[in-house]
């Protein structure tokens, strides 16, 4: 019985330690997006800049936003920007898509990556 309680307590402690840290926070992501905003616009009235518009990026095929001149590497990557793909890409863009035009070195914090993805998700594609 004591062994069972120890296992339950350890499991509860592990869940408590990982629970809030893995949550996405769009407000925090908006602050992280300031790093992205140098090259990208998002939201109503957004226009292509050094980088393409990021409105509706979650769920969009890579290299497809109208009017932006993508690298062949991006256009031919076959990727769809879901959360998993964005997580890897935002950590190290050039490792995920060798030959990309994006010069940003990536985000080092897993929390920043989760939060900026949460922020991006608040700007879905227009129907």
DSSP file (Angstrom, degrees, kcal/mol; ACC not computed):
  #  RESIDUE AA STRUCTURE BP1 BP2  ACC     N-H-->O    O-->H-N    N-H-->O    O-->H-N    TCO  KAPPA ALPHA  PHI   PSI    X-CA   Y-CA   Z-CA
    1    1 A X     >        0   0    0      0, 0.0     4,-2.3     0, 0.0     5,-0.2   0.000 360.0 360.0 360.0 -43.1    0.0    0.0    0.0
    2    2 A X  H  >  +     0   0    0      1,-0.2     4,-2.1     2,-0.2     5,-0.1   0.897 360.0  52.1 -62.2 -39.6    2.8    2.4    0.9
    3    3 A X  H  > S+     0   0    0      2,-0.2     4,-2.2     1,-0.2    -1,-0.2   0.915 108.7  50.4 -61.9 -44.3    4.5    1.6   -2.5
    4    4 A X  H  > S+     0   0    0      1,-0.2     4,-2.5     2,-0.2    -2,-0.2   0.910 110.0  49.7 -61.5 -44.0    1.2    2.4   -4.3
    5    5 A X  H  X S+     0   0    0     -4,-2.3     4,-2.7     1,-0.2    -1,-0.2   0.882 109.5  52.3 -63.4 -38.1    0.8    5.7   -2.6
    6    6 A X  H  X S+     0   0    0     -4,-2.1     4,-2.4     2,-0.2    -2,-0.2   0.915 110.6  47.4 -63.7 -42.7    4.4    6.6   -3.4
    7    7 A X  H  X S+     0   0    0     -4,-2.2     4,-2.4     2,-0.2    -2,-0.2   0.915 113.3  48.0 -64.9 -43.4    3.8    5.8   -7.1
    8    8 A X  H  X S+     0   0    0     -4,-2.5     4,-2.5     2,-0.2    -2,-0.2   0.919 112.7  48.7 -63.4 -44.2    0.6    7.9   -7.1
    9    9 A X  H  X S+     0   0    0     -4,-2.7     4,-2.3     2,-0.2    -2,-0.2   0.905 111.4  49.6 -63.4 -41.6    2.3   10.8   -5.4
   10   10 A X  H  X S+     0   0    0     -4,-2.4     4,-2.2     2,-0.2    -1,-0.2   0.913 111.7  48.8 -64.1 -42.3    5.2   10.7   -7.8
   11   11 A X  H  X S+     0   0    0     -4,-2.4     4,-2.4     2,-0.2    -2,-0.2   0.909 111.2  49.4 -63.0 -43.2    2.8   10.6  -10.8
   12   12 A X  H  X S+     0   0    0     -4,-2.5     4,-2.4     1,-0.2    -1,-0.2   0.899 111.0  50.1 -63.4 -40.6    0.8   13.6   -9.4
   13   13 A X  H  X S+     0   0    0     -4,-2.3     4,-2.1     2,-0.2    -1,-0.2   0.900 110.0  50.5 -64.9 -40.3    4.0   15.5   -8.9
   14   14 A X  H  X S+     0   0    0     -4,-2.2     4,-1.5     2,-0.2    -2,-0.2   0.916 111.5  47.9 -64.2 -43.0    5.1   14.9  -12.4
   15   15 A X  H  X S+     0   0    0     -4,-2.4     4,-2.4     1,-0.2    -2,-0.2   0.909 111.4  50.5 -63.8 -41.9    1.7   16.0  -13.8
   16   16 A X  H  X S+     0   0    0     -4,-2.4     4,-0.5     1,-0.2    -1,-0.2   0.873 109.6  51.6 -63.6 -36.8    1.8   19.1  -11.7
   17   17 A X  H  < S+     0   0    0     -4,-2.1     4,-0.3     1,-0.2    -1,-0.2   0.814 119.9  33.1 -71.1 -30.3    5.3   19.9  -12.9
   18   18 A X  H  X S+     0   0    0     -4,-1.5     4,-1.2    -3,-0.2    -2,-0.2   0.674  99.9  81.6-100.9 -18.8    4.4   19.6  -16.6
   19   19 A X  H >< S+     0   0    0     -4,-2.4     3,-1.1     1,-0.2     4,-0.4   0.961  99.3  28.2 -54.6 -73.9    0.8   20.8  -16.7
   20   20 A X  G >< S+     0   0    0     -4,-0.5     3,-1.2     1,-0.3    -1,-0.2   0.822 114.7  63.0 -63.5 -31.7    0.9   24.6  -16.8
   21   21 A X  G 34 S+     0   0    0     -4,-0.3    -1,-0.3     1,-0.3    -2,-0.2   0.785 103.7  48.7 -65.6 -26.1    4.3   24.8  -18.5
   22   22 A X  G << S+     0   0    0     -4,-1.2    -1,-0.3    -3,-1.1    -2,-0.2   0.511  87.1 109.1 -93.7  -3.3    3.0   23.1  -21.6
   23   23 A X  S <  S-     0   0    0     -3,-1.2     2,-0.3    -4,-0.4    92,-0.1  -0.400  70.7-120.8 -71.2 148.5   -0.1   25.3  -21.9
   24   24 A X        -     0   0    0     -2,-0.1     2,-0.5    90,-0.1    91,-0.1  -0.721  21.8-164.5 -90.8 141.6   -0.2   27.7  -24.8
   25   25 A X     >  -     0   0    0     -2,-0.3     4,-2.3    86,-0.2    94,-0.2  -0.905   8.5-170.4-130.3 101.6   -0.6   31.4  -24.0
   26   26 A X  H  > S+     0   0    0     -2,-0.5     4,-1.9     1,-0.2    -1,-0.1   0.835  88.1  56.4 -62.8 -34.1   -1.6   33.6  -26.9
   27   27 A X  H  > S+     0   0    0      2,-0.2     4,-1.0     1,-0.2    -1,-0.2   0.922 110.3  43.8 -64.5 -43.2   -1.0   36.8  -24.9
   28   28 A X  H  > S+     0   0    0      1,-0.2     4,-1.8     2,-0.2     3,-0.4   0.882 111.0  56.9 -66.5 -36.8    2.6   35.8  -24.3
   29   29 A X  H  X S+     0   0    0     -4,-2.3     4,-2.6    86,-0.4    -2,-0.2   0.827  97.7  60.8 -63.2 -32.5    2.9   34.7  -27.9
   30   30 A X  H  < S+     0   0    0     -4,-1.9     4,-0.5     2,-0.2    -1,-0.2   0.888 105.7  47.9 -61.5 -38.0    1.9   38.2  -29.0
   31   31 A X  H >< S+     0   0    0     -4,-1.0     3,-1.1    -3,-0.4     4,-0.3   0.904 111.3  49.4 -68.7 -41.3    5.0   39.5  -27.3
   32   32 A X  H >< S+     0   0    0     -4,-1.8     3,-2.1     1,-0.2     4,-0.5   0.881 100.3  66.7 -63.0 -37.4    7.2   36.8  -28.9
   33   33 A X  G >X S+     0   0    0     -4,-2.6     4,-2.5     1,-0.3     3,-0.6   0.690  79.1  80.3 -60.7 -18.3    5.7   37.7  -32.3
   34   34 A X  G <4 S+     0   0    0     -3,-1.1     4,-0.4    -4,-0.5    -1,-0.3   0.842  90.0  54.6 -57.2 -30.9    7.5   41.1  -32.0
   35   35 A X  G <4 S+     0   0    0     -3,-2.1     3,-0.4    -4,-0.3    -1,-0.3   0.845 112.2  42.8 -68.3 -33.4   10.6   39.1  -33.2
   36   36 A X  T X> S+     0   0    0     -3,-0.6     4,-2.2    -4,-0.5     3,-2.0   0.792  98.2  74.5 -79.6 -31.2    8.6   37.9  -36.2
   37   37 A X  T 3< S+     0   0    0     -4,-2.5    -1,-0.2     1,-0.3    -2,-0.2   0.654  77.4  76.1 -62.8 -17.6    7.0   41.3  -36.9
   38   38 A X  T 34 S+     0   0    0     -4,-0.4    -1,-0.3    -3,-0.4    12,-0.2   0.859 119.6  11.0 -59.7 -34.2   10.2   42.6  -38.3
   39   39 A X  T <4 S+     0   0    0     -3,-2.0    12,-2.6    -4,-0.2     2,-0.3   0.617 124.0  59.3-118.4 -20.6    9.5   40.6  -41.5
   40   40 A X     <  -     0   0    0     -4,-2.2     2,-0.3    10,-0.2    13,-0.2  -0.879  55.5-157.6-121.9 145.6    5.9   39.3  -41.2
   41   41 A X        -     0   0    0     -2,-0.3    13,-2.7     6,-0.3    14,-0.4  -0.836  12.9-174.2-112.5 157.7    2.5   40.9  -40.9
   42   42 A X        +     0   0    0     -2,-0.3     2,-0.1    11,-0.2     5,-0.1  -0.993  39.1  28.8-149.0 148.9   -0.6   39.2  -39.5
   43   43 A X  S >  S-     0   0    0     -2,-0.3     3,-2.0    80,-0.1    12,-0.2  -0.416  98.5  -8.2 100.4-174.9   -4.3   40.1  -39.2
   44   44 A X  T 3  S+     0   0    0      1,-0.3    -2,-0.1    -2,-0.1    79,-0.0  -0.322 132.6  12.5 -58.9 133.8   -6.7   42.3  -41.1
   45   45 A X  T 3  S+     0   0    0      1,-0.2    -1,-0.3    -4,-0.1    -2,-0.1   0.511  87.9 157.6  78.9   4.6   -5.0   44.4  -43.8
   46   46 A X    <   -     0   0    0     -3,-2.0     2,-0.3    -5,-0.0    -1,-0.2  -0.328  21.0-164.7 -64.0 144.0   -1.7   42.4  -43.5
   47   47 A X        -     0   0    0      5,-0.1    -6,-0.3    -5,-0.1    -1,-0.0  -0.922  29.4 -91.8-128.0 153.4    0.5   42.6  -46.5
   48   48 A X        +     0   0    0     -2,-0.3     4,-0.2    18,-0.1     2,-0.1  -0.373  52.4 164.5 -59.5 143.5    3.5   40.6  -47.7
   49   49 A X        -     0   0    0      2,-3.0    -9,-0.1   -10,-0.3   -10,-0.1  -0.170  67.5 -37.8-131.6-138.2    6.7   42.1  -46.5
   50   50 A X  S    S+     0   0    0    -12,-0.2     2,-0.2   -11,-0.2   -10,-0.2   0.878 141.0  29.2 -59.8 -37.1   10.2   40.6  -46.3
   51   51 A X  S    S-     0   0    0    -12,-2.6    -2,-3.0     1,-0.1   -10,-0.2  -0.746 104.2 -88.6-115.5 168.2    8.3   37.5  -45.3
   52   52 A X        -     0   0    0     -2,-0.2   -11,-0.2    -4,-0.2    -1,-0.1  -0.257  51.5 -83.3 -73.9 163.2    4.8   36.4  -46.3
   53   53 A X        -     0   0    0    -13,-0.2   -11,-0.2     1,-0.1    -1,-0.1  -0.397  33.9-155.6 -59.5 138.5    1.6   37.3  -44.4
   54   54 A X    >   +     0   0    0    -13,-2.7     3,-2.0    -3,-0.1     4,-0.3   0.387  51.4 123.3-103.7   2.3    1.1   34.9  -41.5
   55   55 A X  T 3  S+     0   0    0    -14,-0.4    69,-0.2     1,-0.3    71,-0.1  -0.491  88.5   8.7 -60.0 126.7   -2.7   35.2  -41.3
   56   56 A X  T 3  S+     0   0    0     67,-3.1    -1,-0.3    64,-0.4     4,-0.2   0.656  85.8 138.6  76.2  16.4   -4.1   31.7  -41.6
   57   57 A X    X   +     0   0    0     -3,-2.0     3,-1.9    66,-0.3     2,-0.6   0.876  48.2  84.2 -62.7 -37.5   -0.6   30.1  -41.5
   58   58 A X  T 3  S+     0   0    0     -4,-0.3    67,-0.3     1,-0.3    24,-0.2  -0.559 107.0  12.0 -72.3 114.7   -1.8   27.2  -39.2
   59   59 A X  T 3  S+     0   0    0     22,-2.8    -1,-0.3    -2,-0.6     2,-0.2   0.277 101.0 122.8 102.3  -8.0   -3.2   24.7  -41.7
   60   60 A X    <   -     0   0    0     -3,-1.9    21,-3.1    21,-0.4    -1,-0.4  -0.610  67.4-111.8 -88.7 145.5   -1.8   26.3  -44.8
   61   61 A X  B >   -A   80   0A   0     19,-0.3     3,-0.9    -2,-0.2    19,-0.3  -0.538  43.9-100.6 -69.9 139.0    0.5   24.5  -47.2
   62   62 A X  T 3  S+     0   0    0     17,-2.9    16,-0.2     1,-0.2    -1,-0.1  -0.301 102.0  18.9 -61.5 142.4    4.0   25.9  -47.2
   63   63 A X  T 3  S+     0   0    0     -3,-0.1    -1,-0.2    14,-0.1     7,-0.2   0.764  95.9 103.8  74.4  27.2    4.9   28.3  -50.0
   64   64 A X    <   +     0   0    0     -3,-0.9     2,-0.3     2,-0.1    -2,-0.1   0.450  30.2 123.4-124.6   1.0    1.4   29.2  -51.0
   65   65 A X  S >  S-     0   0    0     -4,-0.1     3,-1.5     1,-0.1     5,-0.1  -0.499  71.1-105.3 -69.3 130.2    0.4   32.6  -49.8
   66   66 A X  T 3  S+     0   0    0     -2,-0.3   -18,-0.1     1,-0.2    -1,-0.1  -0.198  95.7  12.9 -58.0 137.8   -0.6   34.7  -52.8
   67   67 A X  T 3  S+     0   0    0      1,-0.2     2,-0.4    -3,-0.1    -1,-0.2   0.410  94.5 116.0  83.5  -1.9    1.7   37.3  -54.1
   68   68 A X    <   -     0   0    0     -3,-1.5     2,-1.0   -15,-0.0    -1,-0.2  -0.850  62.4-134.8-103.0 138.1    4.8   36.3  -52.1
   69   69 A X        -     0   0    0     -2,-0.4     2,-0.1    -3,-0.1    -3,-0.0  -0.777  31.1-169.0 -92.5  99.6    7.9   35.0  -53.9
   70   70 A X        -     0   0    0     -2,-1.0     2,-0.1    -7,-0.2    30,-0.0  -0.434  26.4-100.8 -84.6 158.8    9.0   31.9  -51.9
   71   71 A X     >  -     0   0    0     -2,-0.1     4,-2.6     1,-0.1     5,-0.2  -0.430  32.0-116.6 -68.4 153.6   12.2   30.0  -52.2
   72   72 A X  H  > S+     0   0    0      1,-0.2     4,-2.6     2,-0.2    -1,-0.1   0.882 116.7  60.2 -58.5 -37.0   12.0   26.8  -54.3
   73   73 A X  H  4 S+     0   0    0     26,-0.4    -1,-0.2     1,-0.2    27,-0.2   0.904 109.4  40.9 -58.7 -42.5   12.9   24.9  -51.1
   74   74 A X  H >4 S+     0   0    0     25,-0.2     3,-1.3    -3,-0.2     4,-0.4   0.940 115.7  49.2 -71.4 -48.1    9.8   26.3  -49.3
   75   75 A X  H 3< S+     0   0    0     -4,-2.6     3,-0.4     1,-0.3    -2,-0.2   0.852 118.6  39.9 -59.7 -35.5    7.5   25.9  -52.3
   76   76 A X  T 3< S+     0   0    0     -4,-2.6    -1,-0.3    -5,-0.2    -2,-0.2   0.276  86.2  98.7 -99.7  10.4    8.6   22.3  -52.9
   77   77 A X  S <  S-     0   0    0     -3,-1.3    -1,-0.2    -4,-0.2    -2,-0.1   0.784  75.6-142.5 -70.9 -26.7    8.8   21.2  -49.2
   78   78 A X        +     0   0    0     -3,-0.4     2,-0.2    -4,-0.4    -1,-0.1   0.605  50.8 144.3  74.1  10.1    5.4   19.5  -49.3
   79   79 A X        -     0   0    0     -5,-0.3   -17,-2.9   -18,-0.0     2,-0.4  -0.486  41.9-154.5 -84.4 151.2    4.8   20.8  -45.7
   80   80 A X  B     -A   61   0A   0    -19,-0.3     2,-2.0    -2,-0.2   -19,-0.3  -0.992  28.8-119.4-117.7 133.8    1.6   21.9  -44.2
   81   81 A X        +     0   0    0    -21,-3.1   -22,-2.8    -2,-0.4   -21,-0.4  -0.494  54.6 148.6 -78.3  80.2    2.0   24.3  -41.3
   82   82 A X     >  -     0   0    0     -2,-2.0     4,-2.8   -24,-0.2     5,-0.3  -0.480  64.9 -90.3 -97.3 179.4    0.4   22.4  -38.4
   83   83 A X  H  > S+     0   0    0      1,-0.2     4,-2.3     2,-0.2     5,-0.1   0.900 125.3  49.2 -60.9 -42.2    1.5   22.8  -34.8
   84   84 A X  H  > S+     0   0    0      2,-0.2     4,-1.8     1,-0.2    -1,-0.2   0.929 114.0  44.9 -64.4 -44.8    4.1   20.0  -35.0
   85   85 A X  H  > S+     0   0    0     -5,-0.2     4,-2.7     1,-0.2    -2,-0.2   0.918 114.0  49.2 -66.4 -43.5    5.7   21.3  -38.2
   86   86 A X  H  X S+     0   0    0     -4,-2.8     4,-3.2     1,-0.2     5,-0.3   0.883 106.9  57.0 -62.3 -37.9    5.7   24.9  -36.9
   87   87 A X  H  X S+     0   0    0     -4,-2.3     4,-0.9    -5,-0.3    -1,-0.2   0.934 112.7  39.4 -59.8 -46.8    7.3   23.7  -33.6
   88   88 A X  H  X S+     0   0    0     -4,-1.8     4,-1.5     2,-0.2     3,-0.3   0.926 117.9  49.2 -68.6 -44.6   10.2   22.1  -35.4
   89   89 A X  H  < S+     0   0    0     -4,-2.7     3,-0.2     1,-0.2    -2,-0.2   0.917 108.7  51.1 -62.9 -45.6   10.5   24.9  -38.0
   90   90 A X  H  < S+     0   0    0     -4,-3.2    17,-3.3     1,-0.2    -1,-0.2   0.738 106.6  56.4 -68.8 -21.0   10.4   27.8  -35.5
   91   91 A X  H  < S-     0   0    0     -4,-0.9    -1,-0.2    -3,-0.3    -2,-0.2   0.883 136.4  -7.3 -72.9 -40.3   13.2   26.0  -33.5
   92   92 A X    >X  -     0   0    0     -4,-1.5     4,-1.8    -3,-0.2     3,-0.8  -0.571  65.1-173.9-159.7  86.0   15.5   26.0  -36.5
   93   93 A X  H 3> S+     0   0    0     11,-0.3     4,-2.6     1,-0.3     7,-0.1   0.864  85.7  50.9 -54.9 -43.3   14.0   27.1  -39.9
   94   94 A X  H 34 S+     0   0    0     10,-0.3    -1,-0.3     1,-0.2     6,-0.1   0.763 108.6  52.1 -71.9 -24.2   17.1   26.2  -42.0
   95   95 A X  H <4 S+     0   0    0     -3,-0.8     3,-0.4    -6,-0.2    -1,-0.2   0.873 113.5  44.0 -75.6 -37.3   17.3   22.7  -40.6
   96   96 A X  H  < S+     0   0    0     -4,-1.8     2,-0.4     1,-0.3    -2,-0.2   0.899 131.9  20.5 -73.7 -41.3   13.6   22.0  -41.3
   97   97 A X  S >< S-     0   0    0     -4,-2.6     3,-2.0    -5,-0.2    -1,-0.3  -0.748  80.6-154.9-130.0  84.3   13.7   23.6  -44.8
   98   98 A X  T 3  S+     0   0    0     -3,-0.4    -3,-0.1    -2,-0.4    -4,-0.1  -0.382  84.1  28.7 -57.7 130.8   17.3   23.7  -46.1
   99   99 A X  T 3  S+     0   0    0      1,-0.3   -26,-0.4    -5,-0.1    -1,-0.3   0.438  84.3 148.8  96.2   0.2   17.5   26.5  -48.7
  100  100 A X    <   -     0   0    0     -3,-2.0    -1,-0.3   -27,-0.2   -28,-0.0  -0.314  51.1-134.6 -63.5 151.6   14.7   28.6  -47.2
  101  101 A X  S    S+     0   0    0      2,-0.0     2,-0.3   -30,-0.0    -1,-0.1   0.656  74.1 111.2 -77.8 -16.7   15.0   32.4  -47.6
  102  102 A X        -     0   0    0      1,-0.2    -2,-0.1    -9,-0.1    -3,-0.1  -0.428  45.7-175.0 -66.6 121.4   14.1   32.9  -43.9
  103  103 A X        +     0   0    0     -2,-0.3    -1,-0.2   -10,-0.1     2,-0.1   0.543  43.4 118.7 -94.5  -8.2   17.2   34.1  -42.2
  104  104 A X        -     0   0    0      1,-0.1   -11,-0.3   -68,-0.0   -10,-0.3  -0.379  61.3-142.6 -59.8 131.3   15.8   34.1  -38.7
  105  105 A X        -     0   0    0      1,-0.2    -1,-0.1   -13,-0.1     2,-0.1   0.699  46.2-106.2 -74.2 -17.7   17.9   31.7  -36.6
  106  106 A X        -     0   0    0    -14,-0.2     2,-0.4   -13,-0.1   -15,-0.3  -0.433  32.6 -69.7 117.0 167.3   14.9   30.3  -34.6
  107  107 A X        -     0   0    0    -17,-3.3     6,-0.0    -2,-0.1    -3,-0.0  -0.833  31.6-161.8 -98.1 133.7   13.4   30.5  -31.2
  108  108 A X        +     0   0    0     -2,-0.4     2,-0.5     4,-0.0    -1,-0.1   0.738  67.6  79.2 -88.6 -22.9   15.3   28.8  -28.4
  109  109 A X     >  -     0   0    0      1,-0.2     4,-2.1     2,-0.0     5,-0.1  -0.754  63.2-154.5 -93.2 125.0   12.5   28.6  -25.8
  110  110 A X  H  > S+     0   0    0     -2,-0.5     4,-2.6     1,-0.2     5,-0.2   0.872 100.2  54.3 -61.0 -36.5   10.0   25.8  -26.2
  111  111 A X  H  > S+     0   0    0      2,-0.2     4,-2.7     1,-0.2   -86,-0.2   0.917 106.7  50.5 -63.7 -42.7    7.5   28.0  -24.2
  112  112 A X  H  > S+     0   0    0      2,-0.2     4,-2.7     1,-0.2     5,-0.2   0.910 111.0  49.5 -60.5 -41.5    8.1   30.9  -26.7
  113  113 A X  H  X S+     0   0    0     -4,-2.1     4,-2.1     2,-0.2    -2,-0.2   0.949 112.7  45.9 -63.5 -49.4    7.4   28.5  -29.6
  114  114 A X  H  X S+     0   0    0     -4,-2.6     4,-2.0     1,-0.2    -2,-0.2   0.909 115.5  47.9 -59.0 -42.3    4.2   27.1  -28.0
  115  115 A X  H  X S+     0   0    0     -4,-2.7     4,-2.1     2,-0.2   -86,-0.4   0.890 109.8  49.5 -70.8 -39.8    3.0   30.6  -27.2
  116  116 A X  H  X S+     0   0    0     -4,-2.7     4,-2.7     2,-0.2    -1,-0.2   0.871 110.4  52.2 -68.6 -33.5    3.7   32.2  -30.6
  117  117 A X  H  X S+     0   0    0     -4,-2.1     4,-2.1    -5,-0.2    -2,-0.2   0.912 107.7  52.0 -65.0 -40.8    1.8   29.2  -32.3
  118  118 A X  H  < S+     0   0    0     -4,-2.0     4,-0.5     1,-0.2    -2,-0.2   0.905 111.0  48.1 -59.9 -40.8   -1.1   30.0  -29.9
  119  119 A X  H >< S+     0   0    0     -4,-2.1     3,-1.5   -94,-0.2    -2,-0.2   0.929 109.4  51.9 -65.1 -45.9   -1.0   33.6  -31.1
  120  120 A X  H >< S+     0   0    0     -4,-2.7     3,-1.8     1,-0.3   -64,-0.4   0.871 102.7  60.4 -57.9 -36.7   -0.8   32.6  -34.8
  121  121 A X  T 3< S+     0   0    0     -4,-2.1    -1,-0.3     1,-0.3     3,-0.3   0.674  90.4  69.1 -67.2 -16.4   -3.9   30.4  -34.3
  122  122 A X  T <  S+     0   0    0     -3,-1.5     2,-0.4    -4,-0.5    -1,-0.3   0.504  94.8  60.7 -79.1  -2.1   -5.9   33.5  -33.2
  123  123 A X  S <  S-     0   0    0     -3,-1.8   -67,-3.1    -4,-0.2   -66,-0.3  -0.664  77.3-179.3-122.6  74.0   -5.6   34.6  -36.9
  124  124 A X        -     0   0    0     -2,-0.4   -67,-0.1    -3,-0.3   -81,-0.1  -0.225  38.8 -82.9 -70.7 163.9   -7.3   31.9  -38.9
  125  125 A X        -     0   0    0    -67,-0.3     2,-0.3   -69,-0.2    -1,-0.1  -0.319  49.5-106.0 -62.2 147.1   -7.6   32.1  -42.7
  126  126 A X              0   0    0      1,-0.1    -1,-0.1   -71,-0.1    -3,-0.0  -0.577 360.0 360.0 -75.2 138.0  -10.5   34.1  -44.1
  127  127 A X              0   0    0     -2,-0.3    -1,-0.1    -3,-0.1    -2,-0.1   0.464 360.0 360.0 -82.7 360.0  -13.3   32.1  -45.5
